[in-house]
């Protein structure tokens, strides 16, 4: 069954190509198509298109389908083009002519749009909640390890002393910027497109404000052409926000992989969180963090894909939009999985004590030594030149009595202020 079927057979090869794997993808939005169909039916009743009895029948039929979807027994067989045709078929099979009325004053175009918008809304809220949990975990780790020494690097060269507290809370605070973008994406998709039909509205006296309230959108897309144009724009905005979050997590995962290396040995994890080698029994590989890094880098490429599919399309609907769904939905699910496993694994991190007698750290405190001379009355430029000359002559010896002064000064991480910034 096809919603556009006019009784003319379509070439099977063409059908297979144009439908693709939409049936599988549409299972993710089936719940939301039912929600939107129910709101649409209530609106049709409110304007006199449906009777009380017809609405009741449609409500019962849609609620039955919602139960099937929740229980995982809802399927989209090969004879159906998509979830929308399947749902209408089931309603018609149960209710006869009443089932056929559900498509009045709407198009498959705004059906897809509203189902996707509802899906995106719910997923973004869940991702924000997971990000908040991750954020709180990192602040807890920052508090626990706020005075544990961590060598700071610039250009991958030993630079200055830092702390694990700074490291954990740095990624926590950067997550706040990602949440700003997630909230912007949520605001973008929180606009009701239902009633725009094929993109040029309907001659029926529909009440779009009714469905906006019923579906709990904060507003509607008033211009019906603009509603249709939101297809693609929503996905680009989503991809940008998800990519920003993934950039933060990929960089964090890279740090973890680096710091677990024996050349650094700053952190470790329990054996059960690592994997081994088929020929090297000593290996403890950070596979989970490498996969996090790889998945996050892949998701960052999504925005470019969304742009390239949509950036030169004229207004109106185009079948190109069908290609947006699969990878956006996959990215959303991957982000949720990554946030879950990252938050689980990082709580089990083991912070190692740094051996400052290691030769590679002998210059870690040069800046602190310069600053000590400045505090004692020497100009900064003279102090810098003095320590620099000692380094050149090989006579530099760090003032060990001052080695931990820097860590003490950065121990105040302002964690409460960072937490207060989070846009809960």
N, C-alpha and C positions, 0 to 999 in steps of 0.2 A: 504493500500500500504506500502511496505517495500523496502528500497533501495537494500536489499540483496535478494529480492524475486526471487526464481528460479522456481516458479510454483508448489512448494510443500507445502501443507497445514501444518500449525503448530498447535499443540494441544492448544486449547483455554485457558486452565488453565495455561499452560507454558507461553503463550503469555501475559496473564494478569499479571503474576508474573514478567516477564522480562521487560515489558514496565513500569509497576508501574504507577506513576503519572507524567511521563515525559512530557506528552502533556501539562499539566498545567504549569510545570516548564519552558518548552521551549518557552512559550509565552514571557518570559523575554528576550530571545535572538533572537527572530524572526527578529527584526530590523537588527541585526548584521549579521545574516545569509544572508539576502538580500544584505547588503552592500558587504559582502565577495563574494557572487555569482556574483554580478555586476563586481567587480574587476577581478574575475576569468574569466568571459566572455570576458572582454576587453583584458586580457592577451592571451586567446585562439585565439582571432582575430589577435593579434600582431604576433603570431607565425604561422598563416595560417590555424589553425584548424577551425575557423569560418570565414564566409564571412562578408562583411560590412552589407549586408541585414540581415543576421542571428543575428549579434550583435545588430542591431537596434531593431529587434523584441524582443530579450531577454531583452534589456534595457527597452523597453516599458512595457513588462510583469512584470519585477521586480519592476519598478517604481509604477505600479498599486498596487502590493502587499505591497509596502512600505506605500502607502497612506492608504490602509486598516488597516495595523498595527498601524499607527499613529492615525487613527480614532477609533480604538478599535473594528472594525468589522471583523478582521481576527480571524478565529477559527481553531482549529485542531480537527477534528472529530475522533471518535473512530476507524474508519477504517485505520487511519494513525498511524504509530508507533511513529513519532516525527515531529518536525517542518521541518526537512530537506526533509522528504518524502512528506509532504504536499506541500511545495514550489515547488518541482520538479513536483508533480502531477498537480498543477495549471498551471505551465508553459507548460507542455505537453498538457493539456486540451486546452489551448489557442493557442499554436503554433505548435502542432503536433510533428513531428520528430525533429524540431529545439529545442523544450523544452527538449527532451531527451539528447541533446548534452551537457547540462550544467554540467553534472557529469564527463565529460571527464577529465582525468588526476588528479582526486582528489578522496578521499575516504570520507565516513562519518566520519572517525576518524579525519582528518584534518579540515573537515567542523565544527565539534563540537569545536575543539581546537580554530580555528580562531574566531568563533562567541563568545566563552567565553572570549578569550583574549581581543577582542574589547569591550565587555560588561564590563570586569574588568577595563580596561583602563578608560573608561568614568566614571564609578562609583567612582573610586579612585580619579579622578580629582575633582568630585563633593564633595566627602567627605573631601578632602583637603581644598576646598573652604569653606565648612561649618565649618571646624575646625578653619580656619583663622578668620571667623566671630565670633565664640565663644571666641577665643583668644583675639580679640579686645574688645569684651564686658567685659571680665574679667579685662583687663587693665584699661578700663574706670571706672569700679567699684573700682578698686584698687586706682586710682587717687582720686575718690570721697571720699573714706573712709580711706585714707592713715593714718590719725591720730586718727582714732576711736579705742579705746582700745579693745583688745580681749585677754582674759587670754590664755596663752599658756599652753599646757599639755604635760607631758611625763608620760608614763605608766598609762595614764588616771588619773594622779594626777596633781593638780594645780602646775605649775612649775614657769614660768616667764611671764612677760607681753609681748604681741605681739600686732599686729594691724590687722584690717580687710584689710588694704592695703597689708600687707604681705600675708595674707591668699588668697586673690583673685589672686594676682600676682604670688604666688607660683604655683597654678594650671595652670595659663597661661604659665609660663615658662616650666613646665613639658609637656604641650601640644607640645612644640617644639620638644622634643625627640620623641613623637609619630609621628609627621609629618616626621621626618627623616626616620622612618620605613615605613610610607605610601609611601614616595618617592622611597624607596628601592623596595617596592612591585610593584610600578608602573614601575620601570625600569625592573623588572623581567618579567612582563607580556607584556612589550612593545617590543616583539620580534615576528616576523611573522612566524607562523608554517605552513601556507598554502603552499601546494606543497610537503609536506612530505607524503601525501597520507595515506596509512595504516601504515606508519612508516618506509617504506623502499624506498621512492621516487617513481618516475614515469619514464617510458621509453620514454615518450613524451618529446620533447625539450622545456620544460616549462621555463618561465622566472620569477623566484621567486623574483628577484629584482624589477620587474615591479609591482607585487602585493604588495610588501613591500612599495613602494612609493605611490601606489594608495590608500592603506589603512592607510597611514600615520603612519606606524610603524617606530620606530627610527632605527631598524635593523631587521635582520631575524635570525632565528635559522638555521645556515648553515647545520649542521649535521641532517639529517632527522630522525635518531633514537633519537637524543637528543630532537628534536622537539616533538616527541611522548612522551618522558620521562618527558617533561615539564608538562604533565597532572598529577596533584597531587602535583607536586612541586610548581606550581603557587598557588594552593589552600592553601597549607601549609604556603607559604609566606604571602598570603593575610590574612589568619587567625591569624598569628603572629602579623601583623601590626594592624589589627582590634582589637585584644585582648589587645594590649598595650594601644591603645586609650581608650578602654572600661575600662581598669584598672584605668586609670586616672579619668574617669567620675564616676565610681562606688565608688571610695574613696571620691570624692567630694560630691557625693550624700549622702554617709554615714555621712560625716561631717554635711551636711545640716539637715538630719534627727535628728542627735544628738543635734545640736545647736538649733533646733526648740522645743526640749523637754522643759517642764517647769522646769526641774532640771538645765538646762543651760540657756534657754531663751535669747540666744545671738541674734537670728534673728527671723523674722516672715515673713509671706506672706499675701497678701490680702485674704479675706475669699473665694473669687471665685476661688482661685488656690488650695484650700484644700477641703477635703471631711469630712463628718460627720459620726456619728455612728447611728445605728438603734435604740439604747436604751440609749445612753449617749449624751444628747443635747449639752454638752459643748465641744465636741471633734472637733479639727481642725487637721485632719490627713494629713501627707505629702505623700499621695499616689503616686503622680506623681514621686517623688524622690525615693520612694521605688521601683516603677516599673522600673525606670531608673537603679537603683542598681541591681535589679534582671535580667533585660535584659542584662546588661553589664556583669554580672557574667556568665550568660549562654553563651554569645558569647566568653568569655575567654576560655570556655571548647572546643570551636570548633577546635582549633589547635591540641589538643590531638586526637580528632576524625579523623582529616585529616591524622595525623601521623599513627594512628592505621589501617586505611583503606589501606594505601599505602606503609608502611615502608618495607615490606618484599616481594613486588611484583618484579618479574624479569622484564627485559626490554621488550618493546613491549606493545601492547594494551591488556587490560583486562577489562571485563565488570564491575568489581569493581568500575571503575572510574565513572560510571553512578551515584553512590551513593554520589559523592562529590557535585554535582550541587545544590541539594535542600537546604541544610543547609548553604552553602556558600552564595547563592543568598539571602536566608532569613536573614542571618546575615548582609549582605550589606544593605538591605532595613531597617532593625531594627536600625543599626548604624545611618543611615540618619535621621530616625524618632527621635531617641534619641537626636542627635545633635540639631535638629530643636526645640524640646520641651524644652530641657535644656536651650538653648540660650534664648528662649521666656520667660521661667519662672524666670530665675536667674536675669533678668533685673528688675523684680518687687520685689526683695528682700528688706526687711525692716530691717535695722541695728539698734539694740536696744542699749541703753546706759547701761553700766555695773555699777552696784551698788557696789562700792569698800568698802562700810561699811558692806557688807555681810561678816560674819565670815569666810566663806571658802576661802576668798581672803586675809586674814590677813598676809599671808606669801608670797604673790605674788612678793613683792619687796625686798626679802632678798638679792638677787644677786646684785641689784642696791645699796643696803646699804653697802654691802661688798666692791663694787667697789668705792663707795664714800670714804670709809676709806682708801683704797689704794691710791686714788688720793691725799688724805690729808697727805700721807707719811707712812702709816702703810704697812707692807708686806702683801701680799695676804694671806699667811698661817695664820698669826696672826689675820687678819681681819676675815677670815673664822671661826677660832676658837672662836673669840669674839662673833660673831653673833650666832654661834652654841650654845654657852654657854647660851646666853640670851634666845634662844628658849627652851633649857632644863629647865631653871629656871622659864620660863613663864613670863619673864620680857621684852621680845622683843617688841619694839614699832617701827613700820616703820617710817622712816623719810619722812613725808608727803610732805615736801617741794621739795623732789627729786623724787616723785612718777612718774612724767611724763617725767623725763629726758630720760628714756629708749625709750619711744615712740618717742620722738623728734629725738633721734639718729638713729632710724630705719625708720624715715619718708622719708628719701631719698631712694626710692625703685628702683632707676635706671630703671624706666619704659622705657625710651627711649632706653637704652641699651638692655633691654629684647626684645623690639619690633624689634630692629635692628638684633637680632639673628634669627628671624623667617624666615624660608626658603621660601620666597614668590615665 
